[in-house]
């Protein structure tokens, strides 16, 4: 399963709950029941800003995480991203990490 929300002009900051505003809606990074089979998450080329929450451990099947070209993501990478055993590709270019 993959989620591609790239090039959608998503704006907002990540809060403690890992949510970003999408035109009055929310993108919930916990993914509830979808998280187990999620292999690709692409939220590149949006306007996300702030620091990434440490909420990635439950995405144990994630192979590709694309956060590139958001320009305003900053801070340190959460330790949970480094613990994703299935992760094969991590795209972070054009941010402020």
C-alpha positions in Angstrom: 0.0 0.0 0.0 1.2 3.5 -0.7 0.1 7.0 0.1 1.1 9.7 -2.4 0.1 13.2 -1.3 2.8 15.0 -3.3 2.3 18.2 -5.1 -0.9 19.1 -3.3 0.2 22.4 -1.7 -0.3 20.9 1.8 0.6 23.6 4.3 1.1 23.8 8.0 3.4 22.6 10.7 3.8 19.3 12.4 2.6 19.4 16.0 3.2 16.9 18.7 0.6 14.6 17.2 2.2 14.5 13.8 -0.6 16.4 12.0 -0.5 19.0 9.2 -3.3 21.2 8.0 -4.7 20.3 4.6 -7.1 23.1 3.6 -8.9 22.8 6.9 -8.5 19.0 7.2 -5.7 17.1 8.9 -3.1 14.6 7.8 -2.8 12.2 10.8 0.6 10.5 10.7 -0.5 7.7 12.9 -2.4 6.1 10.0 -4.4 4.0 12.4 -5.1 0.6 10.7 -3.4 1.6 7.4 0.0 1.8 9.1 0.8 -2.0 9.1 0.9 -2.4 5.3 2.1 1.1 4.3 5.2 0.7 2.1 5.5 4.2 0.4 4.6 7.5 1.9 5.2 10.5 -0.4 4.4 13.9 0.9 7.0 15.7 -1.1 6.6 19.1 -2.9 4.2 20.5 -0.3 4.7 23.4 2.1 5.2 21.5 5.4 7.2 23.3 8.0 8.5 22.7 11.5 10.2 19.7 13.1 9.1 16.1 12.4 7.3 14.4 15.2 8.8 11.1 16.6 5.8 9.0 15.5 7.3 6.7 12.8 7.9 3.4 14.7 4.5 2.0 13.9 5.2 2.2 10.2 7.3 -1.0 10.4 6.6 -1.9 6.7 7.6 1.5 5.3 10.2 1.1 2.5 10.1 4.7 1.0 9.6 7.9 2.9 9.7 11.0 0.7 9.6 14.3 2.5 11.7 16.2 -0.1 11.0 19.7 -1.4 9.0 21.0 1.5 11.7 23.7 2.1 10.7 24.5 5.6 11.1 21.2 7.5 13.8 21.7 10.1 15.4 20.4 13.3 16.8 16.9 14.0 15.5 13.7 12.5 13.4 11.7 14.9 15.2 8.6 16.2 12.2 6.5 15.2 13.0 7.0 11.5 16.4 5.4 12.1 14.8 2.4 13.6 12.6 1.5 10.6 14.1 -1.8 9.6 12.3 -2.0 6.2 13.2 1.6 5.1 15.2 1.5 1.8 14.9 5.1 0.7 14.6 8.3 2.6 14.3 11.5 0.6 14.9 14.7 2.6 16.5 17.1 0.1 15.4 20.7 -0.2 14.6 21.0 3.5 16.5 22.6 6.4 17.6 19.5 8.4 
